Amino acid sequence: MQLKFLGTGGYHPNERRHTACLLLPEIGLALDAGTGFFRVQQQLQTETLDVFLTHAHLDHVCGLTFFLVPVLKGDVKSLRVHGTKTTLDAVRRHLFASELFPVDPPYEWCELPTSMEMEVGNGGRLRWIGLEHPGGSIGYRIDWPDRSLAYITDTTAPGNYLAFIKGVDVLIHECYFPDEMHEWAEKTGHSSSTAVAELACKSGAKRLYLVHADPQHTEDDPIGLERIRAIFPNTELAEDLQQIDF
């Protein structure tokens, strides 16, 4: 199965990175809809799309406004937006307020079930967990019979989710700050380098991809990858349009 990183930055886009969006094109499933969401239509391999939102901060949802035309033209037959009631209400009330966006898009708004799990494409089981972050956030994990991935963004590692990500094949985790700014990570509800590396090591994950990079830094290594790899060697700082097989 393929995973495409369509937006790997946080807060706002820069010349190198758009904001949060991941896509599993073969099953029509996206995680978050930041500015990188404009790339989905070109990458999608299905006629329907399910978008799972972690929370309602703008860098994770603003791309939903980009998808009106593909749905109205019928290029994508349906777009289902999944999230907590709090997140969906905020997006519909604010992002799609008539004063900000002139059309009420024909999306399906799907509140996540109280069972905390549901089935997704290719026999996958999707689960979620609440995370600590100002305004709230959730993390997702998808398990198929032969592979698994977890997406943890906008929270401070190590958090309360170690058991949730145990043994995952691909761990995608935010890393906004280097260790030198760990106090800012805690103040803002984000993560710093060593804490993420140690969490990945304890989790038994096979691969770690870091996302939600600070947009003020466009250099190749703004977070200290050498230090992270000394703890968890199989680590990459994800790049926009990077594709992995897992």
Secondary structure as the mmCIF struct_conf table of DSSP 4:
data_model
#
loop_
_struct_conf.conf_type_id
_struct_conf.id
_struct_conf.beg_label_comp_id
_struct_conf.beg_label_asym_id
_struct_conf.beg_label_seq_id
_struct_conf.end_label_comp_id
_struct_conf.end_label_asym_id
_struct_conf.end_label_seq_id
STRN STRN1 GLN A 2 GLY A 7
STRN STRN2 GLY A 9 GLY A 9
BEND BEND1 GLY A 10 HIS A 12
BEND BEND2 GLU A 15 ARG A 16
STRN STRN3 THR A 19 THR A 19
BEND BEND3 ALA A 20 ALA A 20
STRN STRN4 CYS A 21 LEU A 24
TURN_TY1_P TURN_TY1_P1 PRO A 25 GLY A 28
STRN STRN5 LEU A 29 LEU A 31
BEND BEND4 GLY A 34 GLY A 34
HELX_RH_3T_P HELX_RH_3T_P1 THR A 35 ARG A 39
HELX_RH_AL_P HELX_RH_AL_P1 VAL A 40 GLN A 43
BEND BEND5 THR A 46 GLU A 47
STRN STRN6 THR A 48 PHE A 52
BEND BEND6 THR A 54 THR A 54
HELX_RH_AL_P HELX_RH_AL_P2 LEU A 58 VAL A 61
HELX_RH_3T_P HELX_RH_3T_P2 CYS A 62 PHE A 67
HELX_RH_AL_P HELX_RH_AL_P3 LEU A 68 LYS A 73
TURN_TY1_P TURN_TY1_P2 GLY A 74 GLY A 74
BEND BEND7 ASP A 75 LYS A 77
STRN STRN7 SER A 78 GLY A 83
HELX_RH_AL_P HELX_RH_AL_P4 LYS A 85 ALA A 90
HELX_RH_PI_P HELX_RH_PI_P1 VAL A 91 LEU A 95
TURN_TY1_P TURN_TY1_P3 PHE A 96 PHE A 96
TURN_TY1_P TURN_TY1_P4 SER A 98 LEU A 100
BEND BEND8 PRO A 102 VAL A 103
STRN STRN8 GLU A 108 GLU A 111
HELX_LH_PP_P HELX_LH_PP_P1 LEU A 112 PRO A 113
TURN_TY1_P TURN_TY1_P5 THR A 114 SER A 115
BEND BEND9 MET A 116 MET A 116
STRN STRN9 GLU A 117 VAL A 120
HELX_RH_3T_P HELX_RH_3T_P3 GLY A 121 GLY A 123
STRN STRN10 GLY A 124 LEU A 131
TURN_TY1_P TURN_TY1_P6 PRO A 134 GLY A 135
STRN STRN11 SER A 137 TRP A 144
TURN_TY1_P TURN_TY1_P7 PRO A 145 ASP A 146
STRN STRN12 ARG A 147 ILE A 152
BEND BEND10 ASP A 154 THR A 155
BEND BEND11 ALA A 157 PRO A 158
TURN_TY1_P TURN_TY1_P8 GLY A 159 ASN A 160
HELX_RH_AL_P HELX_RH_AL_P5 LEU A 162 ILE A 165
TURN_TY1_P TURN_TY1_P9 LYS A 166 GLY A 167
BEND BEND12 ASP A 169 ASP A 169
STRN STRN13 VAL A 170 GLU A 174
STRN STRN14 PHE A 177 PHE A 177
HELX_RH_3T_P HELX_RH_3T_P4 ASP A 179 MET A 181
HELX_RH_AL_P HELX_RH_AL_P6 HIS A 182 THR A 188
TURN_TY1_P TURN_TY1_P10 GLY A 189 GLY A 189
STRN STRN15 SER A 192 SER A 192
HELX_RH_AL_P HELX_RH_AL_P7 SER A 193 SER A 203
TURN_TY1_P TURN_TY1_P11 GLY A 204 GLY A 204
BEND BEND13 LYS A 206 LYS A 206
STRN STRN16 ARG A 207 VAL A 211
STRN STRN17 ALA A 213 ALA A 213
TURN_TY1_P TURN_TY1_P12 PRO A 215 GLN A 216
BEND BEND14 GLU A 219 ASP A 220
BEND BEND15 PRO A 222 ILE A 223
HELX_RH_AL_P HELX_RH_AL_P8 LEU A 225 ILE A 231
BEND BEND16 PRO A 233 ASN A 234
STRN STRN18 THR A 235 LEU A 237
TURN_TY1_P TURN_TY1_P13 ASP A 240 LEU A 241
STRN STRN19 GLN A 243 ASP A 245
#
